[in-house]
Amino acid sequence: MATLVKAISGWGRYPLQTCELERPERYADLLSDADSLIARGQGRSYGDAALNENRRVLLTERVNRLLEFDIEKGVLRAEAGATLAEILEVIVPKGWFLPVTPGTKFVSLGGCVAADVHGKNHHNDGSFGDHVIAIELILADGSRVACSASENAELFWATVGGMGLTGIIGEVKLKLIPIQSSHMMVQHHAAANLEQLFQLLQNPAMDDRYTVAWIDSLATGKNLGRGIAMCGHHAAVDELPAGFGNALATKPERSRTMPFDLPGWALNTLSIGAFNALFYRREGNKQQPFLTGYDPYFYPLDAIGHWNRLYGKRGFVQYQCVIPDGVAFDGIRALLQELSGSRRPSFLAVLKRFGAQGRGLLSFPMAGYTLALDLPIRDEGLFALLNKLDEIVLRHGGRVYLAKDARLSADSFRAMYPRYGEWLKIKNAVDPQNRFSSSLARRLQIGEGTL
Ligand SMILES: Cc1cc2nc3c(=O)[nH]c(=O)nc-3n(C[C@H](O)[C@H](O)[C@H](O)COP(=O)(O)OP(=O)(O)OC[C@H]3O[C@@H](n4cnc5c(N)ncnc54)[C@H](O)[C@@H]3O)c2cc1C
């Protein structure tokens, strides 16, 4: 099959690497003859998970047919290149929704399984893999195997969260959740500091199916960790105002596109500080429940195409980690102190409570709190800061999310993912030549040799 040699990146635009791109048009052509390859969905992972420098990258975007939709039972079967956006268009008008969704709908089903993505409902509903009924996996020798929690279960849980390194996910069968309307009922709660924010996130009286908190990453001293907890659920029909019309109707969202790269200096302590103060006041005042569409609630950033250009040409790193329950408050406070002391503004800082650890051997979530920070790359100093954040995370028994990562060390990876040894045994059994590899895998020495 023809290949195109091109420099590509993940969503953070760092690193930029030359890869050989191959784009099969049909399911039957999904496997490549290359010695080293990695599947790529929509390239929405931030770092180098879907890159394979000077080697083959298999673009799955054309293999995206929706194959079966059981409207009675809410079960969908689709090729793994299908995006959540394509799926939502079909399922929402029929009264169904995704069981778990990340903060963008422009991701593929394969990418959601491979990263075992989480949503704002992790503390209630677990991660994506928990709702996958079965997948078809294409192995290094070309054979196709059906995997699920009950059939080839070991391989299934090595693939859920396995970052594409066990094979190519060809098909996914997913259990959906029922909804009565396409709208969300949302309520905001402001917290003046981190302590209050944790209290809010732990308070069952305030909690909702979906809960996430925005943090003002520049606040210091007694305001450190001030933020807004945003809680919501799919609105029931009886929560809609009289005369609402078709509860399941959706209207196309208007989207704008960032037409150019913003200069590196545009996002600075001053501009982000001003934005944060405004956001805290405006959103914190929404203390009464309000109705909004599912798009602005789940995917606010999707309204601006190419918003990653905001960070300038050198790109940015999203640092997402989780700190386990018990030490989460201390760990998150230490991370925020290190960050605010560095005077490196994070445009986005999000805190979320996770529920129990899932069954994926390399899955990211564990019971605790996850913090995500978007940090523009201005100079090498950023990487020194991130190494310090890793030390804090390790000291508190936490881990960094591979789908966002571009710079973790192999040693830190081993310390953060204790089930790696179990995973490697399965990897070696199904891919003894280590054909499925990526830039992330080589950087972190995942899949190489024995333990
Ligand atoms: C704005 C934004 C918000 C986000 N919010 C969240 C969030 O809330 N929660 C969360 O968990 N993540 C979040 N993410 C990360 C994103 O959901 C994951 O990185 C997801 O894996 C991206 O899917 P993709 O199709 O773009 O995959 P890619 O980036 O193309 O690939 C990601 C990984 O999946 C593998 N992969 C992709 N397709 C296949 C396949 N068919 N077979 C085997 N392996 C495959 C790749 O090899 C790679 O390792 C967010 C990303 C963005 C840009």
The ligand as an SDF file (V2000), in Angstrom:
LIG
                    3D

 53 58  0  0  0  0  0  0  0  0999 V2000
   -9.5590   18.4320   24.1060 C   0  0  0  0  0  0  0  0  0  0  0  0
   -9.2300   17.0470   24.5880 C   0  0  0  0  0  0  0  0  0  0  0  0
   -9.8720   16.5710   25.7150 C   0  0  0  0  0  0  0  0  0  0  0  0
   -9.5760   15.2990   26.1900 C   0  0  0  0  0  0  0  0  0  0  0  0
  -10.2190   14.8780   27.3000 N   0  0  0  0  0  0  0  0  0  0  0  0
   -9.9720   13.6470   27.7820 C   0  0  0  0  0  0  0  0  0  0  0  0
  -10.6760   13.1600   28.9250 C   0  0  0  0  0  0  0  0  0  0  0  0
  -11.5130   13.8480   29.5060 O   0  0  0  0  0  0  0  0  0  0  0  0
  -10.4160   11.8940   29.3430 N   0  0  0  0  0  0  0  0  0  0  0  0
   -9.5090   11.0880   28.7110 C   0  0  0  0  0  0  0  0  0  0  0  0
   -9.3290    9.9400   29.1380 O   0  0  0  0  0  0  0  0  0  0  0  0
   -8.8420   11.5190   27.6210 N   0  0  0  0  0  0  0  0  0  0  0  0
   -9.0490   12.7750   27.1540 C   0  0  0  0  0  0  0  0  0  0  0  0
   -8.3840   13.2110   26.0260 N   0  0  0  0  0  0  0  0  0  0  0  0
   -7.4300   12.3010   25.3850 C   0  0  0  0  0  0  0  0  0  0  0  0
   -8.0800   11.4300   24.2980 C   0  0  0  0  0  0  0  0  0  0  0  0
   -9.3780   11.0530   24.6630 O   0  0  0  0  0  0  0  0  0  0  0  0
   -7.2710   10.1440   24.1230 C   0  0  0  0  0  0  0  0  0  0  0  0
   -5.9330   10.4430   23.8610 O   0  0  0  0  0  0  0  0  0  0  0  0
   -7.7910    9.2570   22.9820 C   0  0  0  0  0  0  0  0  0  0  0  0
   -6.9990    8.0850   22.9650 O   0  0  0  0  0  0  0  0  0  0  0  0
   -7.6900    9.9420   21.6360 C   0  0  0  0  0  0  0  0  0  0  0  0
   -8.3040    9.1480   20.6380 O   0  0  0  0  0  0  0  0  0  0  0  0
   -7.7630    9.2170   19.1420 P   0  0  0  0  0  0  0  0  0  0  0  0
   -8.6930    8.4880   18.2570 O   0  0  0  0  0  0  0  0  0  0  0  0
   -7.4500   10.6150   18.7730 O   0  0  0  0  0  0  0  0  0  0  0  0
   -6.4400    8.3620   19.3210 O   0  0  0  0  0  0  0  0  0  0  0  0
   -4.9340    8.6830   18.8670 P   0  0  0  0  0  0  0  0  0  0  0  0
   -4.4460    9.8950   19.5430 O   0  0  0  0  0  0  0  0  0  0  0  0
   -4.8280    8.6090   17.4050 O   0  0  0  0  0  0  0  0  0  0  0  0
   -4.2110    7.4100   19.5380 O   0  0  0  0  0  0  0  0  0  0  0  0
   -4.1660    7.2850   20.9410 C   0  0  0  0  0  0  0  0  0  0  0  0
   -3.7040    5.8650   21.2900 C   0  0  0  0  0  0  0  0  0  0  0  0
   -4.6820    4.9330   20.8510 O   0  0  0  0  0  0  0  0  0  0  0  0
   -4.1070    3.9850   19.9730 C   0  0  0  0  0  0  0  0  0  0  0  0
   -5.1150    3.6330   18.9490 N   0  0  0  0  0  0  0  0  0  0  0  0
   -5.9030    4.4730   18.2430 C   0  0  0  0  0  0  0  0  0  0  0  0
   -6.7000    3.7620   17.4140 N   0  0  0  0  0  0  0  0  0  0  0  0
   -6.3860    2.4530   17.6040 C   0  0  0  0  0  0  0  0  0  0  0  0
   -6.8360    1.2260   17.0290 C   0  0  0  0  0  0  0  0  0  0  0  0
   -7.7900    1.1800   16.0920 N   0  0  0  0  0  0  0  0  0  0  0  0
   -6.2600    0.0980   17.4620 N   0  0  0  0  0  0  0  0  0  0  0  0
   -5.3020    0.0910   18.4030 C   0  0  0  0  0  0  0  0  0  0  0  0
   -4.8350    1.2070   18.9790 N   0  0  0  0  0  0  0  0  0  0  0  0
   -5.3700    2.3730   18.5860 C   0  0  0  0  0  0  0  0  0  0  0  0
   -2.8940    4.6740   19.3880 C   0  0  0  0  0  0  0  0  0  0  0  0
   -1.9370    3.7300   18.9620 O   0  0  0  0  0  0  0  0  0  0  0  0
   -2.4090    5.4940   20.5710 C   0  0  0  0  0  0  0  0  0  0  0  0
   -1.6240    4.7170   21.4170 O   0  0  0  0  0  0  0  0  0  0  0  0
   -8.6370   14.4720   25.5130 C   0  0  0  0  0  0  0  0  0  0  0  0
   -8.0090   14.9490   24.3720 C   0  0  0  0  0  0  0  0  0  0  0  0
   -8.2860   16.2190   23.9110 C   0  0  0  0  0  0  0  0  0  0  0  0
   -7.5950   16.7300   22.6640 C   0  0  0  0  0  0  0  0  0  0  0  0
  1  2  1  0
  2  3  1  0
  2 52  2  0
  3  4  2  0
  4  5  1  0
  4 50  1  0
  5  6  2  0
  6  7  1  0
  6 13  1  0
  7  8  2  0
  7  9  1  0
  9 10  1  0
 10 11  2  0
 10 12  1  0
 12 13  2  0
 13 14  1  0
 14 15  1  0
 14 50  1  0
 15 16  1  0
 16 17  1  0
 16 18  1  0
 18 19  1  0
 18 20  1  0
 20 21  1  0
 20 22  1  0
 22 23  1  0
 23 24  1  0
 24 25  2  0
 24 26  1  0
 24 27  1  0
 27 28  1  0
 28 29  2  0
 28 30  1  0
 28 31  1  0
 31 32  1  0
 32 33  1  0
 33 34  1  0
 33 48  1  0
 34 35  1  0
 35 36  1  0
 35 46  1  0
 36 37  1  0
 36 45  1  0
 37 38  2  0
 38 39  1  0
 39 40  1  0
 39 45  2  0
 40 41  1  0
 40 42  2  0
 42 43  1  0
 43 44  2  0
 44 45  1  0
 46 47  1  0
 46 48  1  0
 48 49  1  0
 50 51  2  0
 51 52  1  0
 52 53  1  0
M  END
$$$$
